[in-house]
């Protein structure tokens, strides 16, 4: 192939909407750049910025004493028993994520001069050019600071920190300051939440080259400068801040360092991570040169998928550090974030981080691990308070501060969901398999999940099988029963997987945990020939739903595969055929695609991709929306798409490699470079309509099963010895 895919995107017009603003981030701070040459805006975000809510009750409900009675009623056939298993509180969301403020630069209008804005995925730089003026922004992974530079022969700018953003609650207490410094000026902004001792403070150091700087409260005015360099940080805190100390820290960072010096330190971390993996779909070079908005209008070409793959990995990396990505990644321009901009653990976060191991982004896995391990004490409280058990239970929603299960209601009895810890820990297990070492933190967490199941799985049916009671399939209900019920397929798969995985990490307790897993009931195939969402006989399926929780055994687990369990795989495929799209959520379409890829159905993958690419799910920023027609800013599609494309080309387990399991026919040629496998090899794959060539670079000596469109065969790999495979593409 000539040339290569474009690792960035651009637009010929300013972004009037913040949703179209280009993004940069380091997993702590985020920068959302929009506006035009006469009013450039950088919305500053930080993973810690979640606002307290009036009257919030952030503890799990104390229900353990009532659990045996609930279990008795459900086992006796009372299908509505769980509706009153509550402490009576109303539905309460977790603390909402919000933006901090915008750094606002107002200056000369563009006067019709050519304008171009772009983002370089390899560097994380957002650039806006208009005539002789150039503005650049990036968020440093090395120095944890937002770096902004504007250059022009004779700059005239008004600069200020502007807290006025859509949806801001009334009652915010805002204080601003501006002082001149030897470099130029220091701006500060403090915001205290209503009725709380929590606040956050932002500080921007401005260094001016040439010209003059004068106070223009609440900001400054720069005249005749050649360059203006800004360093911005925000910090959440209690008590009173010290902007001067924050300013000194920024001044120390700037001392003797240019923009290029700061960028160079950042690139050593960011570029190294971003460039590990790349996808080339042999797109037309003329299409590759188009702005992102034009590619989106064309909806289905390879150039669009190349760019969305690159953008998805870039945004996923940029949103991951202190935490993994939220529902909005690391960005928002509005205080009124949908669903609190939370970490939603019953599908969304899991889908967004699905590519972390295969797409060679251990930074994402470590961010997820950071969130999990900070929350484990709260997960223990959930297990004790709701179930009277040892071990841990993960909540369905969290805000990055609390891991307590307090978001639930009659229609969403999320406090009954027990599968979350297994799903959240799965990427950490994948990481251990990929890199050939077992993280002791993951081992300890798995043991706690197994301890929970030891205490929770005590009830049996007439055949002596264990019963998961209560059980919940997010966020669905049987057609003939209430939401809280028995033996949801996801709960069964998660319990089996958690117990067996914990056993593998802890041989000294393996026999007990494997025996417990073996006593769980099998999956049920319903009268339609489909894998039932509830294994309990008599519970009828509700097919039109955005979640595919019951197919958890297919993806992300390997419990159900066409190779090992063909009967169950056929039933799972039938369940996928019957599943509706309900409210047309992006995560539903791409979850469908991930399951279809595991089942080898390239046609269904292609259909799901058409729904997303043709449904207006992407903004010009290449960040996505939750619903069609760019409705509700949401990172699910943007971050999940790379996982879908990888799964169509490569799937691996510790003992198996599957090549081209579900390649859509619209992309007959291409290259995927740098993918990691769970048996410890790096893989490059090239394919055309006739054949595929895979280059394996194994780090471990291992025998695996190789699956290709031609069949199955054993494959011996030796650590340090490259292996080239050539197979038929169809």
Secondary structure per residue as TSV (DSSP state, phi and psi in degrees):
chain	resnum	aa	ss	phi	psi
A	1	X	-	360.0	145.1
A	2	X	-	-96.5	154.6
A	3	X	S	65.0	-146.2
A	4	X	-	178.6	169.0
A	5	X	-	-66.5	157.7
A	6	X	-	-86.5	126.2
A	7	X	S	-102.1	61.4
A	8	X	E	169.4	-179.8
A	9	X	E	-148.7	164.3
A	10	X	E	-150.9	163.5
A	11	X	E	-141.3	145.7
A	12	X	S	-89.3	3.5
A	13	X	S	-134.0	154.6
A	14	X	-	-62.4	160.3
A	15	X	B	-93.8	108.9
A	16	X	-	-78.1	-29.3
A	17	X	S	-102.0	140.9
A	18	X	G	-64.0	-28.2
A	19	X	G	-61.8	-24.6
A	20	X	G	-91.8	-0.9
A	21	X	-	-67.7	142.9
A	22	X	E	-76.0	154.4
A	23	X	E	-121.1	145.0
A	24	X	E	-141.4	153.7
A	25	X	E	-172.4	161.0
A	26	X	-	-126.3	17.7
A	27	X	S	83.6	-4.8
A	28	X	S	-122.2	-69.1
A	29	X	E	-89.5	147.8
A	30	X	E	-127.2	151.0
A	31	X	E	-130.4	127.9
A	32	X	E	-118.3	112.7
A	33	X	E	-105.9	119.8
A	34	X	E	-147.7	-169.5
A	35	X	E	87.5	-175.3
A	36	X	E	-123.0	-173.8
A	37	X	T	-64.2	-23.5
A	38	X	T	-92.4	-7.5
A	39	X	E	-158.6	75.9
A	40	X	E	-83.7	133.9
A	41	X	E	-125.7	135.5
A	42	X	E	-122.1	105.6
A	43	X	E	-77.8	125.4
A	44	X	E	-96.9	129.5
A	45	X	E	-128.6	164.8
A	46	X	E	-154.1	141.2
A	47	X	T	-58.5	-24.8
A	48	X	T	-81.3	-7.2
A	49	X	-	-84.4	89.6
A	50	X	E	-128.2	135.2
A	51	X	E	-97.1	139.6
A	52	X	-	-66.0	150.8
A	53	X	-	-112.6	144.3
A	54	X	T	-63.3	134.3
A	55	X	T	70.0	16.8
A	56	X	-	-67.4	146.2
A	57	X	-	-125.9	98.7
A	58	X	-	-103.4	40.9
A	59	X	S	-122.7	150.5
A	60	X	-	-69.2	153.7
A	61	X	-	-70.6	139.5
A	62	X	-	-85.0	91.6
A	63	X	-	-121.7	-1.0
A	64	X	H	-59.1	-35.8
A	65	X	H	-64.6	-28.5
A	66	X	H	-90.6	-3.8
A	67	X	H	-63.0	-46.0
A	68	X	H	-57.2	-39.6
A	69	X	H	-65.8	-40.4
A	70	X	H	-61.7	-44.9
A	71	X	H	-61.4	-41.8
A	72	X	H	-59.1	-45.4
A	73	X	H	-65.4	-43.3
A	74	X	H	-65.7	-42.5
A	75	X	H	-66.7	-26.7
A	76	X	T	-82.1	-2.1
A	77	X	T	102.7	7.0
A	78	X	-	-79.2	101.7
A	79	X	T	-81.5	-2.0
A	80	X	T	-116.4	10.3
A	81	X	G	-58.8	-34.6
A	82	X	G	-76.1	-9.6
A	83	X	G	-65.3	-25.4
A	84	X	G	-109.1	19.2
A	85	X	-	-87.8	79.7
A	86	X	S	-158.0	165.0
A	87	X	-	-98.1	12.0
A	88	X	S	88.2	-0.5
A	89	X	-	-73.6	151.3
A	90	X	-	-74.8	166.9
A	91	X	-	-58.1	131.6
A	92	X	-	-133.4	124.4
A	93	X	-	-79.3	160.1
A	94	X	-	-71.8	168.1
A	95	X	-	-60.0	130.9
A	96	X	E	-77.3	138.9
A	97	X	E	-73.5	144.0
A	98	X	-	-149.8	160.8
A	99	X	-	-76.7	161.1
A	100	X	-	-86.7	-59.6
A	101	X	E	-171.9	179.6
A	102	X	E	-120.5	135.1
A	103	X	E	-82.5	120.1
A	104	X	E	-117.4	127.1
A	105	X	E	-119.2	110.0
A	106	X	E	-109.7	132.8
A	107	X	E	-154.6	-152.9
A	108	X	-	-63.3	142.9
A	109	X	-	-67.9	160.4
A	110	X	-	-68.2	-22.5
A	111	X	T	53.9	35.8
A	112	X	T	77.2	4.2
A	113	X	-	-70.5	153.3
A	114	X	-	-57.0	141.3
A	115	X	E	-128.1	141.5
A	116	X	E	-149.7	132.3
A	117	X	E	-123.9	148.1
A	118	X	E	-153.4	163.7
A	119	X	E	-134.1	132.3
A	120	X	E	-100.7	112.3
A	121	X	T	-67.1	-27.5
A	122	X	T	-73.3	-24.9
A	123	X	T	-113.1	-21.3
A	124	X	T	80.5	10.3
A	125	X	E	-87.5	133.2
A	126	X	E	-103.4	127.4
A	127	X	E	-124.8	139.2
A	128	X	E	-128.4	126.5
A	129	X	E	-123.5	132.2
A	130	X	E	-147.4	109.0
A	131	X	T	60.7	-127.9
A	132	X	T	-87.8	-2.2
A	133	X	E	-95.0	133.0
A	134	X	E	-131.1	130.9
A	135	X	E	-118.0	137.1
A	136	X	E	-132.3	144.4
A	137	X	E	-140.9	136.5
A	138	X	E	-148.4	162.8
A	139	X	E	-114.4	118.5
A	140	X	-	-77.8	126.7
A	141	X	T	-75.4	-23.4
A	142	X	T	-82.9	-39.5
A	143	X	T	-115.9	1.4
A	144	X	-	48.2	60.0
A	145	X	-	-149.6	147.7
A	146	X	E	-87.8	122.4
A	147	X	E	-110.7	128.2
A	148	X	E	-135.2	133.4
A	149	X	E	-134.4	137.3
A	150	X	E	-124.7	131.2
A	151	X	E	-128.6	145.9
A	152	X	E	-173.8	160.6
A	153	X	E	-61.5	-38.8
A	154	X	E	-142.1	80.4
A	155	X	E	-73.8	137.8
A	156	X	E	-132.2	111.2
A	157	X	E	-137.3	141.7
A	158	X	E	-102.3	126.5
A	159	X	E	-121.5	134.6
A	160	X	E	-157.8	162.2
A	161	X	E	-97.4	118.8
A	162	X	E	-111.8	114.0
A	163	X	-	-83.9	-3.4
A	164	X	-	-80.8	98.6
A	165	X	-	-128.5	153.2
A	166	X	B	-57.0	143.2
A	167	X	T	80.1	1.9
A	168	X	-	-61.6	134.6
A	169	X	-	-70.4	152.3
A	170	X	T	-70.5	152.8
A	171	X	T	92.7	-0.6
A	172	X	-	-63.1	134.0
A	173	X	E	-99.0	115.1
A	174	X	E	-118.0	130.2
A	175	X	E	-127.6	137.9
A	176	X	E	-128.2	152.0
A	177	X	E	-144.4	151.8
A	178	X	E	-147.4	130.2
A	179	X	E	-136.8	148.3
A	180	X	E	-80.3	145.7
A	181	X	-	-133.1	168.3
A	182	X	S	-57.2	-32.3
A	183	X	S	-77.6	-32.5
A	184	X	E	165.8	-76.3
A	185	X	E	-165.7	162.7
A	186	X	E	-128.3	122.1
A	187	X	E	-107.3	142.2
A	188	X	E	-136.7	152.2
A	189	X	E	-145.7	123.3
A	190	X	E	-116.9	133.4
A	191	X	E	-126.5	123.2
A	192	X	E	-110.5	133.8
A	193	X	-	-71.2	148.4
A	194	X	T	-60.5	133.2
A	195	X	T	65.0	26.9
A	196	X	S	-143.2	154.6
A	197	X	S	-91.1	3.6
A	198	X	E	-83.6	143.8
A	199	X	E	-153.8	173.4
A	200	X	E	-140.4	151.4
A	201	X	E	-130.2	131.9
A	202	X	E	-111.8	142.4
A	203	X	E	-134.3	133.6
A	204	X	E	-125.2	120.4
A	205	X	E	-92.1	129.2
A	206	X	E	-113.5	121.4
A	207	X	E	-110.9	124.2
A	208	X	E	-114.5	130.9
A	209	X	E	-108.0	116.0
A	210	X	S	79.4	164.8
A	211	X	S	72.9	-163.0
A	212	X	E	-128.6	154.7
A	213	X	E	-128.3	129.9
A	214	X	E	-134.3	149.9
A	215	X	E	-69.6	137.6
A	216	X	E	-143.3	70.4
A	217	X	T	-48.1	137.9
A	218	X	T	-86.4	13.0
A	219	X	E	-127.9	-149.1
A	220	X	E	-137.1	161.8
A	221	X	E	-118.8	127.5
A	222	X	E	-111.5	131.5
A	223	X	E	-127.3	134.5
A	224	X	E	70.7	20.5
A	225	X	E	-84.3	156.5
A	226	X	E	-93.3	-30.0
A	227	X	E	-150.1	139.3
A	228	X	E	-125.4	123.7
A	229	X	E	-116.8	128.5
A	230	X	E	-121.5	135.5
A	231	X	E	-119.6	126.5
A	232	X	E	-129.5	136.4
A	233	X	E	-136.2	155.1
A	234	X	E	-132.4	144.4
A	235	X	E	-139.3	133.0
A	236	X	E	-91.6	143.0
A	237	X	E	-162.3	172.3
A	238	X	E	-111.6	166.1
A	239	X	S	72.7	-164.6
A	240	X	-	-95.4	134.8
A	241	X	-	-80.8	169.9
A	242	X	-	-125.2	85.4
A	243	X	H	-58.0	-31.2
A	244	X	H	-65.0	-40.2
A	245	X	H	-65.7	-41.1
A	246	X	H	-62.3	-39.2
A	247	X	H	-63.8	-39.2
A	248	X	H	-63.8	-38.0
A	249	X	H	-63.2	-40.4
A	250	X	H	-69.0	-37.6
A	251	X	H	-64.5	-40.2
A	252	X	H	-62.6	-37.7
A	253	X	H	-65.7	-38.5
A	254	X	H	-77.8	-23.2
A	255	X	T	-54.5	116.3
A	256	X	T	72.4	7.0
A	257	X	-	-114.1	135.0
A	258	X	-	-94.9	174.5
A	259	X	H	-55.9	-44.1
A	260	X	H	-65.0	-35.0
A	261	X	H	-63.9	-46.3
A	262	X	H	-62.3	-42.0
A	263	X	H	-64.6	-40.6
A	264	X	H	-61.5	-41.5
A	265	X	H	-63.8	-38.2
A	266	X	H	-66.4	-41.8
A	267	X	H	-63.9	-30.7
A	268	X	H	-58.7	-26.9
A	269	X	H	-99.3	-48.1
A	270	X	H	-71.1	-52.1
A	271	X	H	-63.4	-39.3
A	272	X	H	-56.9	-43.3
A	273	X	H	-71.7	-46.4
A	274	X	H	-63.0	-40.0
A	275	X	T	-82.5	3.5
A	276	X	T	-64.6	-32.2
A	277	X	-	-132.8	142.3
A	278	X	E	-147.9	148.7
A	279	X	E	-120.3	129.9
A	280	X	E	-125.2	116.9
A	281	X	-	-107.1	23.8
A	282	X	-	56.8	41.4
A	283	X	-	-71.2	158.5
A	284	X	-	-64.5	126.5
A	285	X	H	-55.6	-32.4
A	286	X	H	-66.2	-37.6
A	287	X	H	-69.5	-38.1
A	288	X	H	-59.8	-26.9
A	289	X	T	-81.6	-8.2
A	290	X	S	-74.8	153.4
A	291	X	-	-64.1	156.7
A	292	X	H	-59.3	-39.0
A	293	X	H	-63.7	-33.5
A	294	X	H	-72.2	-39.8
A	295	X	H	-61.3	-39.8
A	296	X	H	-63.8	-33.8
A	297	X	H	-68.1	-27.5
A	298	X	H	-82.9	-14.1
A	299	X	-	66.4	-33.9
A	300	X	S	-135.0	3.5
A	301	X	-	-77.2	163.7
A	302	X	H	-63.5	-30.8
A	303	X	H	-63.1	-36.6
A	304	X	H	-66.1	-45.8
A	305	X	H	-66.7	-38.0
A	306	X	H	-56.4	-47.4
A	307	X	H	-70.6	-37.6
A	308	X	H	-68.7	-35.1
A	309	X	H	-61.3	-48.2
A	310	X	H	-64.0	-44.0
A	311	X	H	-65.0	-37.5
A	312	X	H	-63.6	-45.4
A	313	X	H	-65.5	-39.4
A	314	X	H	-62.3	-48.8
A	315	X	H	-67.2	-39.1
A	316	X	H	-62.6	-46.1
A	317	X	H	-61.5	-44.7
A	318	X	H	-67.2	-26.2
A	319	X	T	-88.8	-3.9
A	320	X	-	-113.8	124.3
A	321	X	S	-171.5	-93.6
A	322	X	S	-58.1	-40.8
A	323	X	S	-133.0	164.2
A	324	X	-	-75.8	-178.7
A	325	X	-	-69.3	144.5
A	326	X	B	-82.9	-176.0
A	327	X	T	-56.8	-29.2
A	328	X	T	-106.4	19.1
A	329	X	B	73.9	-117.0
A	330	X	T	-123.5	14.4
A	331	X	-	-134.0	147.9
A	332	X	-	-167.5	148.4
A	333	X	S	-109.0	11.0
A	334	X	B	-137.5	136.0
A	335	X	S	-70.8	-21.9
A	336	X	S	-92.8	70.2
A	337	X	-	-78.3	135.5
A	338	X	G	-61.9	137.7
A	339	X	G	53.0	33.1
A	340	X	G	66.0	8.5
A	341	X	G	56.1	35.8
A	342	X	-	-80.3	176.1
A	343	X	E	-90.6	109.4
A	344	X	E	-101.6	112.6
A	345	X	T	-90.3	-5.2
A	346	X	T	-96.0	8.7
A	347	X	T	-178.6	-50.7
A	348	X	H	-67.2	-53.3
A	349	X	H	-60.3	-38.8
A	350	X	H	-64.9	-41.0
A	351	X	H	-67.7	-43.6
A	352	X	H	-62.3	-33.8
A	353	X	T	-95.9	11.0
A	354	X	T	-62.9	-27.3
A	355	X	T	-92.3	0.3
A	356	X	T	-54.3	-48.9
A	357	X	T	-72.0	-52.3
A	358	X	T	-67.3	-37.0
A	359	X	T	-86.7	14.7
A	360	X	T	57.8	50.0
A	361	X	-	-124.4	69.8
A	362	X	H	-61.2	-20.2
A	363	X	H	-59.7	-35.7
A	364	X	H	-69.9	-44.2
A	365	X	H	-61.2	-41.9
A	366	X	H	-65.7	-35.5
A	367	X	H	-64.9	-41.8
A	368	X	H	-63.6	-43.3
A	369	X	H	-60.7	-39.6
A	370	X	H	-59.7	-45.5
A	371	X	H	-61.9	-46.5
A	372	X	H	-62.3	-50.2
A	373	X	H	-69.6	-30.0
A	374	X	H	-67.1	-29.1
A	375	X	H	-91.8	-10.6
A	376	X	H	-53.3	-40.9
A	377	X	H	-57.8	-37.8
A	378	X	H	-70.6	-36.1
A	379	X	H	-62.3	-35.4
A	380	X	H	-64.0	-40.4
A	381	X	H	-60.7	-39.5
A	382	X	H	-61.2	-45.8
A	383	X	H	-61.6	-43.6
A	384	X	H	-69.9	-48.0
A	385	X	H	-69.1	-44.1
A	386	X	H	-87.8	-38.5
A	387	X	H	-115.6	-5.9
A	388	X	-	62.4	33.6
A	389	X	-	-120.4	157.8
A	390	X	S	-73.9	178.1
A	391	X	S	80.9	-153.9
A	392	X	-	-134.7	148.4
A	393	X	-	-134.6	125.4
A	394	X	-	-82.4	146.8
A	395	X	-	-78.8	164.5
A	396	X	S	-80.8	-24.8
A	397	X	E	-134.7	145.6
A	398	X	E	-147.2	164.8
A	399	X	-	-112.7	2.2
A	400	X	S	98.4	-17.7
A	401	X	S	-103.0	-51.4
A	402	X	-	-110.5	140.4
A	403	X	-	-109.2	17.9
A	404	X	-	-77.7	146.1
A	405	X	-	-89.2	92.0
A	406	X	-	-127.8	3.0
A	407	X	-	-98.8	102.0
A	408	X	-	-162.2	162.1
A	409	X	-	-159.6	-179.4
A	410	X	S	-59.5	-45.1
A	411	X	S	-78.4	-20.3
A	412	X	-	-131.7	75.1
A	413	X	-	-77.9	62.5
A	414	X	G	-67.2	-18.1
A	415	X	G	-70.7	-12.7
A	416	X	G	-88.8	-7.8
A	417	X	-	-79.2	123.1
A	418	X	-	-110.7	-1.9
A	419	X	-	-88.7	-8.0
A	420	X	H	-62.7	-39.7
A	421	X	H	-62.9	-40.6
A	422	X	H	-63.6	-44.3
A	423	X	H	-64.3	-41.4
A	424	X	H	-69.5	-32.4
A	425	X	H	-81.0	-16.8
A	426	X	H	-55.6	-45.4
A	427	X	H	-62.9	-28.9
A	428	X	H	-70.1	-37.4
A	429	X	H	-67.1	-43.3
A	430	X	H	-57.2	-41.3
A	431	X	H	-61.8	-45.2
A	432	X	H	-60.1	-42.3
A	433	X	H	-65.3	-40.1
A	434	X	H	-63.9	-41.6
A	435	X	H	-101.9	1.3
A	436	X	T	71.9	29.0
A	437	X	-	-146.8	151.8
A	438	X	-	-106.3	115.2
A	439	X	-	-68.4	123.9
A	440	X	H	-61.1	-26.9
A	441	X	H	-66.8	-41.3
A	442	X	H	-66.4	-41.4
A	443	X	H	-59.3	-43.5
A	444	X	H	-66.3	-41.3
A	445	X	H	-65.3	-41.2
A	446	X	H	-61.1	-39.2
A	447	X	H	-62.2	-37.2
A	448	X	H	-69.5	-35.4
A	449	X	H	-63.5	-43.7
A	450	X	H	-63.1	-38.6
A	451	X	H	-61.4	-39.5
A	452	X	H	-58.8	-47.6
A	453	X	H	-65.6	-32.6
A	454	X	H	-56.4	-43.0
A	455	X	H	-82.0	-32.1
A	456	X	H	-83.8	-39.1
A	457	X	-	-85.7	79.1
A	458	X	-	-121.6	-15.5
A	459	X	-	-92.3	145.2
A	460	X	B	-129.0	162.1
A	461	X	-	-96.6	-172.3
A	462	X	T	-64.8	-22.4
A	463	X	T	-92.8	4.9
A	464	X	S	82.3	5.0
A	465	X	-	-77.5	145.5
A	466	X	B	-65.9	150.5
A	467	X	-	-122.3	131.0
A	468	X	-	-83.3	107.7
A	469	X	E	-147.1	120.1
A	470	X	E	-74.8	163.9
A	471	X	E	-139.5	150.7
A	472	X	-	-147.3	133.6
A	473	X	-	-110.3	103.4
A	474	X	T	-60.0	140.2
A	475	X	T	-109.8	49.8
A	476	X	-	-112.5	173.3
A	477	X	-	-143.1	153.9
A	478	X	-	-61.2	153.6
A	479	X	T	-66.0	-19.9
A	480	X	T	-126.1	24.9
A	481	X	S	-156.7	173.7
A	482	X	-	-82.2	-178.9
A	483	X	S	-69.7	-45.5
A	484	X	S	-82.7	120.9
A	485	X	E	-149.4	-141.8
A	486	X	E	-129.8	144.3
A	487	X	-	52.6	50.7
A	488	X	B	-62.1	139.5
A	489	X	H	-57.1	-39.1
A	490	X	H	-63.8	-43.0
A	491	X	H	-61.8	-39.5
A	492	X	H	-64.8	-46.8
A	493	X	H	-63.8	-42.8
A	494	X	H	-65.5	-42.8
A	495	X	H	-63.3	-46.1
A	496	X	H	-59.5	-47.4
A	497	X	H	-65.6	-44.0
A	498	X	H	-62.4	-44.8
A	499	X	H	-66.0	-43.3
A	500	X	H	-72.2	-34.7
A	501	X	H	-69.9	-42.3
A	502	X	H	-60.6	-38.2
A	503	X	H	-62.7	-38.6
A	504	X	H	-66.6	-33.2
A	505	X	H	-81.0	-22.2
A	506	X	-	-131.1	78.6
A	507	X	G	-57.1	-28.5
A	508	X	G	-67.3	-20.4
A	509	X	G	-117.2	10.6
A	510	X	H	-62.4	-43.3
A	511	X	H	-60.3	-43.5
A	512	X	H	-64.8	-43.8
A	513	X	H	-74.5	-36.6
A	514	X	H	-67.2	-38.3
A	515	X	H	-63.0	-38.2
A	516	X	H	-65.6	-43.2
A	517	X	H	-60.8	-39.2
A	518	X	H	-67.8	-19.1
A	519	X	T	-87.6	-4.9
A	520	X	B	-73.2	149.0
A	521	X	-	-70.4	154.6
A	522	X	-	-74.2	168.7
A	523	X	-	-67.6	156.4
A	524	X	-	-112.4	140.7
A	525	X	B	-102.8	125.8
A	526	X	-	-84.8	-176.3
A	527	X	T	-66.1	-20.1
A	528	X	T	-85.0	2.6
A	529	X	S	78.7	13.3
A	530	X	S	-104.2	150.2
A	531	X	B	-61.6	121.8
A	532	X	-	-74.7	143.0
A	533	X	S	-72.1	-22.9
A	534	X	B	-128.4	121.1
A	535	X	-	-72.4	-15.8
A	536	X	S	-67.7	123.1
A	537	X	T	-58.0	142.1
A	538	X	T	96.3	-13.6
A	539	X	-	-91.3	121.8
A	540	X	-	-90.6	143.5
A	541	X	-	-74.7	149.4
A	542	X	-	-114.4	104.5
A	543	X	-	-81.4	-31.0
A	544	X	B	-86.8	86.7
A	545	X	-	-150.1	145.6
A	546	X	S	-71.1	-30.4
A	547	X	-	-84.4	150.6
A	548	X	-	-124.0	48.9
A	549	X	G	-59.8	-35.6
A	550	X	G	-68.9	-15.3
A	551	X	G	-97.7	20.1
A	552	X	T	-56.4	-32.0
A	553	X	T	-67.6	-23.7
A	554	X	T	-84.0	-51.6
A	555	X	T	-141.4	128.9
A	556	X	T	-90.6	-5.1
A	557	X	S	-76.4	172.4
A	558	X	S	-118.1	30.9
A	559	X	S	-70.4	-36.4
A	560	X	S	-120.3	117.1
A	561	X	-	-137.7	155.5
A	562	X	T	-64.4	-17.4
A	563	X	T	-93.8	-38.9
A	564	X	T	-99.5	-32.2
A	565	X	-	-133.9	66.2
A	566	X	H	-59.7	-34.3
A	567	X	H	-64.9	-47.8
A	568	X	H	-67.2	-34.7
A	569	X	H	-63.6	-39.2
A	570	X	H	-64.7	-39.1
A	571	X	H	-67.7	-38.3
A	572	X	H	-65.0	-39.5
A	573	X	H	-63.9	-39.6
A	574	X	H	-64.2	-39.2
A	575	X	H	-62.9	-37.2
A	576	X	H	-67.0	-40.5
A	577	X	H	-60.4	-37.4
A	578	X	H	-82.5	-13.2
A	579	X	-	-73.1	130.1
A	580	X	B	-87.7	170.4
A	581	X	-	-92.7	-4.4
A	582	X	T	46.9	-109.7
A	583	X	T	-93.5	16.2
A	584	X	T	66.8	33.6
A	585	X	-	-68.5	142.0
A	586	X	H	-60.1	-40.0
A	587	X	H	-65.4	-31.5
A	588	X	H	-65.0	-44.6
A	589	X	H	-61.9	-44.6
A	590	X	H	-77.8	-30.1
A	591	X	H	-60.8	-43.8
A	592	X	H	-56.5	-44.2
A	593	X	H	-64.3	-40.3
A	594	X	H	-64.0	-42.3
A	595	X	H	-66.1	-43.1
A	596	X	H	-60.8	-39.8
A	597	X	H	-62.4	-41.6
A	598	X	H	-64.5	-29.8
A	599	X	T	-90.3	2.8
A	600	X	T	76.9	23.0
A	601	X	-	-104.2	85.8
A	602	X	H	-63.6	-30.2
A	603	X	H	-63.5	-42.4
A	604	X	H	-69.3	-36.4
A	605	X	H	-59.4	-47.9
A	606	X	H	-60.7	-41.0
A	607	X	H	-62.7	-44.8
A	608	X	H	-63.1	-40.6
A	609	X	H	-63.9	-40.0
A	610	X	H	-62.3	-38.7
A	611	X	H	-61.3	-40.0
A	612	X	H	-79.0	-46.1
A	613	X	H	-70.2	-30.0
A	614	X	T	-97.3	-1.0
A	615	X	T	-98.8	7.3
A	616	X	T	69.9	38.9
A	617	X	-	-87.5	-5.4
A	618	X	B	-118.9	136.5
A	619	X	-	-80.2	168.3
A	620	X	T	-61.7	-23.1
A	621	X	T	-70.2	-12.2
A	622	X	S	69.9	9.9
A	623	X	-	-82.3	156.6
A	624	X	B	-108.4	179.4
A	625	X	E	-122.8	159.1
A	626	X	E	-76.6	-37.0
A	627	X	E	-118.6	166.0
A	628	X	T	-59.4	164.1
A	629	X	T	60.0	36.4
A	630	X	T	55.3	45.2
A	631	X	E	-101.1	116.5
A	632	X	E	77.4	102.8
A	633	X	E	-56.5	126.3
A	634	X	-	-164.6	137.7
A	635	X	S	-90.7	-0.4
A	636	X	H	-55.1	-53.1
A	637	X	H	-67.0	-44.1
A	638	X	H	-58.8	-45.1
A	639	X	H	-83.4	-23.3
A	640	X	H	-86.5	-28.0
A	641	X	H	-55.0	-42.7
A	642	X	H	-57.9	-37.7
A	643	X	H	-63.5	-41.5
A	644	X	H	-61.1	-47.4
A	645	X	H	-65.7	-39.1
A	646	X	H	-63.9	-44.4
A	647	X	H	-63.2	-27.6
A	648	X	H	-71.5	-20.9
A	649	X	H	-106.3	-37.6
A	650	X	E	-145.5	132.7
A	651	X	E	-136.1	137.9
A	652	X	E	-135.9	153.2
A	653	X	E	-128.7	176.7
A	654	X	T	-60.1	-17.6
A	655	X	T	-126.4	12.1
A	656	X	E	-151.3	145.4
A	657	X	E	-126.1	125.0
A	658	X	E	-113.7	121.1
A	659	X	E	-104.4	135.2
A	660	X	S	53.3	52.0
A	661	X	S	-69.7	-27.5
A	662	X	S	-155.8	46.6
A	663	X	-	-68.6	120.9
A	664	X	-	-64.6	140.0
A	665	X	T	-64.7	-17.5
A	666	X	T	-71.5	-10.4
A	667	X	-	-127.1	73.5
A	668	X	-	-74.5	-16.4
A	669	X	S	-137.1	149.5
A	670	X	E	169.4	-178.8
A	671	X	E	-140.0	138.6
A	672	X	E	-125.1	119.7
A	673	X	E	-118.7	137.4
A	674	X	E	90.2	6.4
A	675	X	E	-65.6	143.2
A	676	X	E	-100.7	146.3
A	677	X	-	-112.2	160.0
A	678	X	T	-80.5	1.0
A	679	X	T	-107.0	14.6
A	680	X	S	87.7	26.2
A	681	X	E	-122.4	144.8
A	682	X	E	-88.2	145.0
A	683	X	E	-135.0	133.8
A	684	X	E	-113.9	134.9
A	685	X	E	-129.3	129.9
A	686	X	E	-124.6	139.6
A	687	X	E	-143.7	154.7
A	688	X	-	-142.3	-179.3
A	689	X	S	-61.0	-17.4
A	690	X	S	-101.5	-42.3
A	691	X	E	-150.7	167.5
A	692	X	E	-129.5	146.1
A	693	X	E	-124.4	127.0
A	694	X	E	-117.1	132.0
A	695	X	E	-107.7	118.4
A	696	X	E	-105.9	131.5
A	697	X	E	-118.0	87.5
A	698	X	E	-77.5	140.2
A	699	X	S	-99.3	-8.2
A	700	X	S	-132.9	151.7
A	701	X	-	-86.9	123.8
A	702	X	E	-159.1	150.5
A	703	X	E	-105.7	128.9
A	704	X	E	-128.0	170.6
A	705	X	E	-97.2	129.3
A	706	X	E	-99.1	124.4
A	707	X	E	-114.8	127.4
A	708	X	E	-135.7	173.5
A	709	X	T	-57.8	-15.9
A	710	X	T	-90.1	-12.3
A	711	X	E	135.5	-156.5
A	712	X	E	-124.8	146.7
A	713	X	E	-158.1	155.7
A	714	X	E	-74.7	150.4
A	715	X	E	-137.9	122.6
A	716	X	E	-99.0	126.7
A	717	X	E	-117.4	142.8
A	718	X	-	-119.3	129.6
A	719	X	T	-53.0	129.3
A	720	X	T	84.3	-4.3
A	721	X	-	-110.8	113.1
A	722	X	E	-63.9	148.9
A	723	X	E	-134.3	127.8
A	724	X	E	-105.3	129.3
A	725	X	E	-118.6	135.7
A	726	X	E	-123.1	125.6
A	727	X	E	-136.4	159.0
A	728	X	E	-70.1	140.7
A	729	X	-	-77.2	-24.1
A	730	X	-	-129.7	360.0
